[in-house]
Structures are given as C-alpha cells and as structure tokens.
C-alpha cells in the first residue's frame, strides 16, 4: 500500500487527467508521471508540491490524506460530491 500513490491515482481518475496535460502543467515529463502511475518509482515530495500548485484545493489532502473543508482543503471525492 502506497498512500501518496493511491491519492495520485485517485486524483488523475476523478479529474480525468491525462499525462501530456500533467507534463505541460507541472514541467515533469510524462514518462516520469507514467512511472509514478505504474508504481515503478516512488512519488517525490516535489511532485506532490507541483500537483498542489495545479490543484491548490487538494494540496493538504495530497500531502496527508486529510481534508480541512472549512478552509477549502478538500479531496477530489468531496469535490465530486459537491458537484452532485
């Protein structure tokens, strides 16, 4: 079990993120993201920080797995529930 990887996989699934888009918006190559996605390499803290810059509402959740909805720090699941 790899919680940062699990959160990353959930994020890309629920937000419909494609690796070319992720490369363009983070500056990290799509091959690196593909290796992270497959679990071949571990996600770096710097990559979590970059994801948090692209999705600031998920920053705390990406880093910890926790949410603080009263300050706008949510997960993709909460965002999906809010849309419904």
C-alpha positions as CSV (number, residue, x, y, z in Angstrom):
1,X,0.0,0.0,0.0
2,X,1.3,3.4,-1.0
3,X,-1.0,6.2,0.2
4,X,0.7,9.0,-1.9
5,X,0.4,6.9,-5.0
6,X,-3.2,5.9,-4.1
7,X,-4.1,9.6,-3.8
8,X,-2.3,10.4,-7.1
9,X,-4.2,7.7,-8.9
10,X,-7.5,8.8,-7.5
11,X,-6.8,12.4,-8.5
12,X,-6.0,11.5,-12.1
13,X,-9.0,9.3,-12.3
14,X,-11.6,11.6,-10.8
15,X,-10.2,14.7,-12.6
16,X,-9.7,12.9,-15.9
17,X,-6.1,14.0,-16.1
18,X,-4.0,12.8,-19.0
19,X,-0.2,12.5,-18.7
20,X,0.5,15.0,-21.6
21,X,-1.6,17.6,-19.8
22,X,0.1,16.9,-16.5
23,X,3.5,17.2,-18.2
24,X,2.5,20.6,-19.6
25,X,1.2,21.9,-16.3
26,X,3.9,20.6,-14.0
27,X,7.0,20.5,-16.1
28,X,7.6,16.9,-15.1
29,X,7.9,14.6,-18.1
30,X,5.1,12.3,-19.0
31,X,7.4,9.3,-18.8
32,X,8.2,10.2,-15.2
33,X,4.5,10.5,-14.5
34,X,3.9,7.2,-16.2
35,X,6.5,5.6,-13.9
36,X,4.9,7.1,-10.9
37,X,1.4,6.0,-12.0
38,X,2.6,2.4,-12.6
39,X,4.3,2.3,-9.2
40,X,7.7,1.7,-10.8
41,X,9.1,4.7,-8.9
42,X,8.0,6.5,-5.8
43,X,6.4,9.8,-5.9
44,X,8.7,12.6,-4.8
45,X,7.7,15.4,-2.4
46,X,8.5,17.9,-5.2
47,X,5.9,16.2,-7.4
48,X,3.3,16.4,-4.7
49,X,4.1,20.1,-4.4
50,X,3.7,20.6,-8.1
51,X,0.3,18.8,-8.1
52,X,-0.7,21.1,-5.2
53,X,0.1,24.1,-7.3
54,X,-2.0,22.9,-10.1
55,X,-4.8,21.8,-7.8
56,X,-4.4,24.0,-4.7
57,X,-7.7,22.8,-3.2
58,X,-6.2,19.3,-2.9
59,X,-2.8,20.3,-1.5
60,X,-3.4,19.2,2.1
61,X,-5.1,16.1,1.0
62,X,-2.3,15.2,-1.4
63,X,0.3,15.6,1.3
64,X,-1.6,14.0,4.2
65,X,-4.7,12.2,3.0
66,X,-6.8,14.5,5.3
67,X,-9.2,17.3,4.5
68,X,-9.9,20.7,6.1
69,X,-13.1,21.7,4.3
70,X,-13.7,24.8,6.4
71,X,-10.6,26.3,4.8
72,X,-11.2,24.9,1.3
73,X,-8.8,21.9,1.5
74,X,-10.7,19.0,0.1
75,X,-10.3,15.8,-1.8
76,X,-11.5,15.0,-5.3
77,X,-14.2,12.8,-3.8
78,X,-15.6,15.8,-1.8
79,X,-15.5,18.0,-4.9
80,X,-17.3,15.3,-6.9
81,X,-19.9,15.0,-4.1
82,X,-20.3,18.8,-4.1
83,X,-21.0,18.8,-7.9
84,X,-23.8,16.2,-7.4
